[in-house]
Amino acid sequence: MSRALTMVPTGIVIVLLALFVSLPLYSMIVTAFKTDKEIYDDFTYIPHQPTLVQFQRVIVGEKFFINIRNSLIVASSTTVLAV
């Protein structure tokens, strides 16, 4: 019986920690598919008009692949110098 009494608080703590970790991840993923209007003006938990415009803006507009290349160059050179 005492083991069951210790399992309940442990389970509650695990569920609370899981929610603490998963809610920000959910928010980031859902926000990635929202339009600008849904992000800034109309607060919604689920996007009404899912779109990939935010991904297009990051990949094309922000020169994503150039930044990835630069990061790979820095990481590779640092690894080579460290070893």
C-alpha positions in Angstrom: 0.0 0.0 0.0 2.8 2.5 0.8 4.3 1.9 -2.7 1.1 2.9 -4.3 1.0 6.1 -2.2 4.5 7.0 -3.5 3.7 6.2 -7.1 0.8 8.7 -7.3 2.9 11.8 -6.5 5.7 10.6 -8.8 3.2 10.2 -11.6 1.8 13.7 -11.1 5.3 15.1 -11.1 6.1 13.3 -14.3 2.9 14.5 -16.0 3.6 18.1 -14.9 7.2 17.9 -16.2 6.0 16.5 -19.5 3.5 19.3 -19.9 6.2 21.9 -19.0 8.4 20.5 -21.8 5.8 19.8 -24.4 3.7 23.0 -24.3 6.5 25.3 -25.6 7.3 22.8 -28.3 3.7 22.6 -29.3 3.5 26.4 -29.4 6.6 26.7 -31.7 5.3 24.0 -34.1 1.8 25.5 -34.3 3.1 29.1 -34.7 5.3 27.9 -37.6 2.2 27.1 -39.6 0.2 30.3 -38.8 -0.2 33.3 -41.0 1.2 36.7 -39.8 -2.3 37.8 -38.9 -2.9 34.8 -36.7 0.4 35.2 -35.0 0.1 38.9 -34.2 -3.6 39.9 -34.3 -5.9 36.9 -33.8 -4.7 34.6 -31.0 -5.6 31.0 -31.9 -4.4 27.6 -30.5 -4.8 25.9 -33.9 -4.1 27.7 -37.2 -7.3 28.3 -39.2 -5.4 28.6 -42.5 -2.2 26.5 -42.2 0.6 27.9 -44.4 4.2 27.3 -45.2 5.0 31.0 -45.8 7.0 31.2 -42.6 9.3 28.3 -43.8 9.6 30.0 -47.2 10.6 33.3 -45.6 13.3 31.6 -43.5 14.8 29.4 -46.2 14.7 31.9 -49.1 14.6 35.3 -47.5 17.1 34.8 -44.7 19.7 32.9 -46.8 19.3 29.8 -44.6 21.6 27.5 -46.6 24.4 30.1 -46.6 24.1 30.3 -42.8 24.1 26.5 -42.5 27.2 26.3 -44.7 29.0 28.9 -42.6 28.1 27.0 -39.4 29.5 23.8 -41.0 32.7 25.5 -41.9 33.2 26.9 -38.4 32.2 23.6 -36.7 34.5 21.5 -39.0 37.5 23.9 -38.5 37.0 23.9 -34.8 36.9 20.1 -34.7 40.0 19.7 -36.9 41.9 22.2 -34.7 40.8 20.6 -31.5 41.8 17.1 -32.6 
